[in-house]
């Protein structure tokens, strides 16, 4: 019974994720696409919770969904309204896109098959402490480099937005 | 082991259900449904009670009489309001983005209702005591930004759109200092678990250990829940009602239900994070202390709104980024130094 319910829950979530992801690509309205993307991220976050990765799930909610809000605002503010078709126009590169997507699927299948899945599926009950330990002790250098990169991006964005003289 | 009336009530209910049904998973499901129903009822009732407070106590503070015709002393005014809202014509404006417009008030309620699962109401009485409790709570509350933006965008009205944009600027801008302020609590507790945070306050409340964080939290909580004097999202004198300008009747009421639910949430969060949660002298059970503190916090937050005029949008945003954020960072630093000194001594 437990097994069946968790399988059902998994397929329900998978349908939500795939459905909204398709919606993102198929929608002709830019804002709709962005909002569907949020729904997709929330679905992925749920998937993390389903796999007992609470921290990653919460992260997905916070950063991705929150980030999309800014994305929508930028999309609305920075795109000019013109007389042509609104939002995401489709183009004729279907075959190229199909080839690219097919290659990606092939690579992903290869990765999935070649990755060993540990049996038992043990998840530590205290992921936060372990993550913090890893980030601030073992991988401190990559962590700091990423932080510096983000800081540079932040300063760069401010200079781009305010102009050289003012900033 | 947990003690307290609510916890033992829940345990005996579970025992009765187990003897009646027998299948553990069904019992779990039923218990969850019962708890969720109770929480939703609390949420709906709080809206009624708080609107009354918003009318009568506000009138008292502002030296007015307030509503006094419906029921004894105007006590039934909220009920009359509710009936009026249900009776109103449901106007759907032309030129809107139908789906987003309809979904926006409904989706706004989801995060507001969801976070009640993470509140410890009494010893051991918490629906989901997850490991990343506080972080998850903040992550879920930050989801309220998008429905506002959806409503603002889909209404196809200038006022609504400006209101929606303001929501994003305001809520995201103040979320950063809030998270950094709460970091001090997490550092002292050493855990993000809500029950552990309350447990850590059994001797000293965090308002004593984290006064700076408390002050920052009060301001950011008012902003996050979109209460006056920081309700520039609605700003009646500037942009009519912001994202919900074009909504009528029950759809509009849903926005208000969410707002009052958020008001109670910040009351509960202030209680849980800074005022010791359900801890209190023994002559009252824990959940009584919890609600007393929560209602006092809510009254305080409403009082602030009745007293101060609305902040201007630009001064508010620069205050968030240029004043609150540095103070919050200093607080994190001070807390770290404090913990180090405490451990050395």
HADDOCK unambig.tbl for C-alpha pairs under 7 A between the chains (distance, minus, plus):
assign (segid A and resid 54 and name CA) (segid B and resid 132 and name CA) 6.58 0.50 0.50
assign (segid A and resid 55 and name CA) (segid B and resid 132 and name CA) 6.19 0.50 0.50
assign (segid A and resid 58 and name CA) (segid B and resid 135 and name CA) 6.92 0.50 0.50
assign (segid A and resid 58 and name CA) (segid B and resid 136 and name CA) 5.08 0.50 0.50
assign (segid A and resid 58 and name CA) (segid B and resid 139 and name CA) 6.05 0.50 0.50
assign (segid A and resid 61 and name CA) (segid B and resid 139 and name CA) 5.78 0.50 0.50
assign (segid A and resid 61 and name CA) (segid B and resid 140 and name CA) 6.96 0.50 0.50
assign (segid A and resid 62 and name CA) (segid B and resid 139 and name CA) 4.48 0.50 0.50
assign (segid A and resid 62 and name CA) (segid B and resid 142 and name CA) 6.79 0.50 0.50
assign (segid A and resid 66 and name CA) (segid B and resid 142 and name CA) 6.81 0.50 0.50
assign (segid A and resid 66 and name CA) (segid B and resid 143 and name CA) 6.86 0.50 0.50
assign (segid A and resid 69 and name CA) (segid B and resid 146 and name CA) 5.97 0.50 0.50
assign (segid A and resid 73 and name CA) (segid B and resid 165 and name CA) 6.90 0.50 0.50
assign (segid A and resid 126 and name CA) (segid B and resid 131 and name CA) 6.98 0.50 0.50
